[in-house]
């Protein structure tokens, strides 16, 4: 069995990474593509009370169990099914359930920090960085965290100013240099989307 093509999609919070992944996935209806998010691999903190978990820096590389993600990608490359974790963003902790992920010909991994880790970065055959203005990204983050993750507006703004913005400047933005392609506006850039989808189809046709 030919090893799968692994595509990494990085970029700042609210840049449009998830939209780009969803648009690519919509192009393929035959289970040839599977997706993993770095956010699934936030570390568990069962030993901490909720109030303490709320104060953790979730935008630092140490917040993620990147070793587990690397292990899962290596297993998927070997054709082995994995069970990835589920993260409860309202509770700031890993949930008890897991989700089965089956091997696919193309694996898409998205996350703000996936290019910051050298070992993880080395697994990607194609590296895409979604580049979007900071004011657009913060507005998208506010809408997502309030509507989808049960956060208050005050907590989202506080988190953005204290950890998200500094971590973006320290880790995310510098990792852009590792990208093969920089895509402005993510999933709303339909020219870039068409090019990426065409490339995936070409790789799928290769024997």
N, C-alpha and C positions, 0 to 999 in steps of 0.2 A: 504494500500500500504506500502510495506517495505521501510524504509528509505534508501536512496542511500549510497553507500560507497564513501567516499571522500578521495582522495589520494593527498597529498601534495608533490611536487617535488621542492626542493630548491637547491641552489648551487651558486657559484660566476658567475659573468658575463662571458659569453662565455664558460661556463663549459660543455654545451651539454644538458641542461634541455629541450630546445625546441625540439631538435632532439629526445630525449627520448620520449617526449609527442607525437610527430608525428609518431614515430615507433609504440607506443602503440595504437594510434588511427587507424593506418593502419591495425591492427590486428582485428578490430571490424567494421563490415560494416552494423550493424543493428540498429544504433543510440542508442546503450546501453551506450555509453560513450560520455560525453561532456567535453569541456576544457575551463578553464578560466585562464587568465594570470594576475598577479598582475600589470603588466605594463598597462593594460587597465584602471586601476583605478588611474593613476596619477591625481593629483588635477588640476582643471581648474584655469587659471590665466588670465582671460579676462581683468582684471584691470591693467595688466602690459604690457608695450611695449615689442616688440620682443627682443631688446637688453638686457633688464633686465631679461627676461625669460631665455635667454641663460646662464646667470650667476648663476641660481639656482642650488642647490645641489640635483640632481635627484636620488642619491644613499643613501639618508638618509630616515629613516622610515617616517618622517614628510612630505615627498614628495607625499605620497600615501593617497588616501581616503580609508583607510583600513576598516573603519566602513561601507562604502557602500558595499565593497566586503563581509564582514561578513554578512550583511543584505541579500545580494543576495544569499549567500550559505544557510542561514537559510530558505529563501523562497523556494529555490530549494529542500531542504530537505522535505518541506511540499507539494511538488508537484506543486508549483506555478511558472509559467513562469516569467522570469525577462528580463530587457532590460539593457544590460551592456554598459558602455561608450566606445567610440573610441578615441584613442589618436593619434594626429598628431605629429610624432617625428621631422619632419622637421620644423614645426612651433612652437614646444615646447609648445603646448597647446591642450586642449581637443577639439575634433571636435564637430560639431553640431549633427551629426547623432548618432544613437544608434543601437545595434545589439540584436535581440531577442535570448534568450537562453532558451531552453525548458528543463524541468526536465529529468534526465536520471538515470539509475541504478548505474552508476559509474561517479563521477565527479572528474576530474583531475585539480588541481590548481598548477600553476608553478610561480616561482618568486624568486628573490635573497633574499628577506627579509620575506618570509611567515612564517618562524619559529621564527622570532624575536618578533612577537606579540603573547602574551600568549592566548588571546581570539581566534584569528584566528587559532593558532596552535592546540587548543583544539578541533577544528572541524574536524581535520584530523584523519581518522581511520588508515591510513598508511602514514608514513613520510619517504620519500626518499631524500637523499642528494647526489648530483652529485659532485664528487671531482676530479678536473682536475688541472694540473700544471698551475701556474700563467702565464708562458710565452706562453703557448698554448691559454689560455683564452684571453690575450690581443690581440694576433694576430687575433683570431676569432672576437673579438669585433671590431677591426679596419675594417676588411672586411665587417662586417655587417653594421656598422654605415656609412661607406663611400658608399657602394653599395646599401643598402636598405633604409637608412634614410637620405641620402642627406647631410651628414656632410663632412667637410674637414678633411684631415689627421691631420693637426695641431690642430684642435679643439678636435678631438678624443683623441689625445695624452695628450693634456693639461687637459682635463676632467679626464682622467684616473689617472694622477699623482696628481691632486688637490683634487678629490672627490672619484673616484671609488676605488682606492687602499686603501686610509685611511678608507673609509666606510666598505670595505670588511673586513679589519682587526678588525674594531670596532664592527661590527654587524653581518656580514655574517658568517665568520669563527667560532665565538663563538656559533652560532646557530646550528652548526653541531652536537653538543652533544644531541640535541633533536631528531635526526633521528633514525628511527627504522633500516634502512639499508643505508649504504654508498656505492655508486656505482661509481667506477673509470671510467672516460671517457664517461659517459652518454649514449646516443643512440648508440654509437659505441661498447658498451659492450653487445654483443649479448647473452652472458650467463645470465647476470643479466636481460636483456630484456625478455628473455624466461621465467625466473623465475617469474617476475612481471606479465607478460601476463597470465601465468598459474594460478597465485593466483587470478587475476581478474576473469578469467573464473570460477574458483571454487566458488568465491563469487556470481557470477551471477547465478550459478546453485542452490545455496541454496534457500530454500523456506522461 
